[in-house]
Every structure is written in structure tokens, then in C-alpha cells.
Amino acid sequence: MPCFQRCCCCVNLRTGGLMMGVMTLALSVFSIVPMALSLNNRLYMSRVVVHMLNRYGRPTEEVVVQDQFEPVQFWGTVSELLKKDGPDQLPAEDDSKVTRLAAAMLIFFIVCIILLVVYLVCSLMLMYGSVRGSRWLILPWLVATFLFILAYIAGMCLSTILFGLTLLSLAFLTIALIESCIALYLWLCVISLFQHLADRQASNQAWELKPRLNTSYKGIPTDER
């Protein structure tokens, strides 16, 4: 029994599956481009992140936080870094924290690009499976999307812990949870399509096993006896 009979209360499940495939295909394409740019500029990004953590992160034995996190002051720091003399305020490229973070970013962005390419293929399979009515072509998209939703929630929770529990971080976490709920609903719509195709396939097999009482077979033709 499918969870839902219609997707978004307005279109049938197969049309909804096709729409989800187009949407996630576009999401994959538009995510690969910034990931590739971030991979190319990972050293500068690591310097910015280390600078922000040194200034607004949680204090440790090695790091003494300069300022308490304030949203207005935070965005003021970002605007300062965008000025001509902004890069001079950043840590050196050979800083130990910067090099470690740049190495981690190298692995992270490469893995993200590979996963996005795989998700792009899964989106194409979802589109084709929705049109052709093949439920097994939908299964890779279901698995990949569920893992992406879990990773997104985990990433936002880790970011909240890293930057501390503030009003702004809670606002971002709330937005992320709302987005995750919407994504989970759309995922359940595709689950419903998978179940609907399974029920239809089972009903077709049951129909094929029934005896055909209205057969028109009348025996062997007389000319072949």
C-alpha cells in the first residue's frame, strides 16, 4: 500500500517521480560547479576558515578566541576580508592548521564531486524509471537521497556545535530541519511510486496466473489431423 496516492496533492506519482528526477538532476549539475571551484581555491578557503575559527570559534588550550560571536560583527569581518587588504589579515599559507585543513578539503571536495556525479546518474535513472514504470531503476535514487538527507542534517548539527549555540546558528539549524522535512516528504512520494509499481507488477502476475475460462481454443484444425 503506497504512502501517498498523489505527489504534492496535485500530480500523479509517476509525474512526481519525473519532476523529482529533473529537480535533483539540476541540483547535481549546479552543485558540481561550485564544488570544483572550491576544490581549486581550497587553500584560500582554509585560510579564511582558520581565521574565523580563531576569532569566533570555541576557546581551547591552543586557541584563545579574540571576540565573542555576534552576527553583525561576523558579517563585518566577512566584508573586511573581501577588501583589497583583506587577505593580509589571514593566516599564512604554511600555517599548520591551514595545511591540515587544505588537505582535508582536498579529500572532501573530491569525494563530494564523485558523489554528485553518482547522484546525477541516479537522477537520470529515476526519470527513466518513472517514464518506463521500472521500479528497480528508482531504487538507487531512493538510497542516495536518504543518505544525502542524513548527511545534511549531521553537517548542520556539527556546524552548530563547532560555532557554538547562538541565535544565528539555531536559526540556520531550524531552516535546515525544515528543508530536511520537505526533502523527506518528497522522498516518501518517490517511495510511494516504488510501492505503486510493485503492487501493479504483483497484480499483473496474479492476473497472468488465473485460468482463462473464455478461451477461444477449439481443438486441432481438421487439416492438421
N, C-alpha and C positions, 0 to 999 in steps of 0.2 A: 504494500500500500504506500504510494508516494506521500511525502510530507506535505507537498503543495500540489494543487491542480493547475495553477497558473503562476507565471513568473511576474512579480511586481503587481499582481492583481489585475493585469490588463492584457498580457500576451500569453500564448500557449508555451509549454515548456521547451519545445524544440526551437521556437523563435528566440526564447530567452537564452537557451544554450548558445545559439549562434551569436546573439548580442554579447554574451559574456566572453566568447572567444575573440570577437573583434575588439572588445574593450581591453582585455588582457594582452592581446597582440600589440595594440598601440602602446599600452603601458610598458611592455617589454622593450619595444623599439626606442621609446623616449627615455627609458632608464639606462639603456646601454650607452647612449651618447654621453650623458654626464659622468657615468662611471668611468668611461675611457678617458675623459678629460681629467677627472680626479686622479686616475692612475698616473697620468702624465705629469701632474702637478702635486704629487703626494708629498714631496719634500717641503714645499711651501705650506701645504695644509698641516703637516705635522708640526711645523714651527708655530703656526697660529694656534693649534690646539694646546700645545705645551704652554704657550704664553697665556692662554685663557685659564688653563688649569692652575698655573702658578698664581694667577691674580684672583680667581674666583672659586677655585676648587676647594675641596675639604683639606684642612691643615693636617700634615703628617710630621713625622720626625725630621724628614729631609726638606720638606717644603713648608714655608710659612706664608700663609695667604696674605696678600697685601691689602685687599679690600673685601668687605662683605658684599655678597651678591645683591645687586639692585638692578631691576630691569632697565631703568633709564640709563644708568651708568654703564651697564653692559653694552647696550646698543651704541652708546657714545664711544666705547672702546673699539667697537667694530668699525665705526665711521672713521676713527683716527687711523686705524690700520689701512684703510683704503686711500689715505692721502699719500703724497709723494714720499715723505719721510717716515711713513708708517712701517715699512719693512725693517727700518733701523732699530725699532723697538723690540723686534722679535729675537728669540734666542739664536745662537749661531748654528750653522748647518751641521757642524761636527759635534754638537752637544749630544751627550749620551742618550738623553731622553728623546731627542729629536730623531736620532738614527734608529733607535729601537722602535719608535712609533712609525717611522717611514717604512721599516722592514715589515711591520705588522700590516700597514696599509697596502703594501705591495701584494701580500698574500690575500688580504681581504678583498681588494678590488678585482683581482684575477678570479677568485672564487665567485664573486658576485656576477661578473660578466659571463662566466661559464653557466651559472645557474639561470641567468636571464635568457641566455641563448636556448637552454633546455626548456625554459618556460615558454619561450616563443614557439618552439616546436609543439609543445603540449597544447598551446592555444590553437594552432593550426589543426591539430588532431581533434580538438573539441569542436571546432567549426565543421570539419568534415564529418565527424561522428554525429553531430546534431542534424546535418542535412541528410545523411545516408541512413540514420537510425541505427548506428552501431554503438552499443553501449560500452564495449571494451576500448574503443578509441577515446572515450570520455574519462576513463579511469585514471590515466596519468595526470590529467589536469586536476582532478579531484585531490589526488595525493599531494601534488606540488603546491596547490593553492592552500591546502590546510597547513602544510609546513611553513609556507610564507606568512600566514596569519599568526601562527605561533611565534615565529622568529620576530615579526614586527612588534608584537606585544612584549616579548622578552627584551628586545632592544630598547623600547621606550622605558621599561622598568629599570634597566641598567643605567640609562641616561639620567633618570630621576635620582637614582642612588649616587651616581657619580657627581652630579652638580648640586646635590643636596635637595632637601624637601622645602621648596619655596612655592610661592603663589604662581609664578610663571611656569615652573616645572610641573606643578599639579594641573595647570590649565592645558599644557601640552599632553600630559598623560590622559586627561579626560577626553581631549579631542581624538587621541589615538585609540582609546577604548570605544568611542562612538564609531569611528571608521572601521574598527575591527568587527563591531556588531553588524554594521551594514554589509561588510565583506562576508561575514558568516552567514547572513541571510541569503545573499546571492549564491554562496556555495551550497546552501541547502536546496536552493532552486535547481541547481545542476544535479544534486543528489536525487532530487525528485524525478528529474528526467532520466537518470540512470535506472531508478526503480521502475519508472513507467515503461521503459524499453524492455526491462527484464520481465515485467508482467505481460507485456504484449507478446514477447517471444515464447513465454510459457503457455499462453493461451493458444498461440498458433500451433505449438507442438501438440497440445491436448486435442486440438481440432483435427490434426492430421492422424491421430491415433484412433479417432472414432470411426466405426464402420459406416461405410457409405451405403445406406439402405436403398437409396434411389438410383442405384447404378443402372446404366442402360446396356449392360453386357447381355447379349442374347445367345451366347454359345459360339462354337466354331462355325465360321461360314461354310455353307454347303459345298462350295467349290474346293475347299481345302480338306474335306473329309475323305 
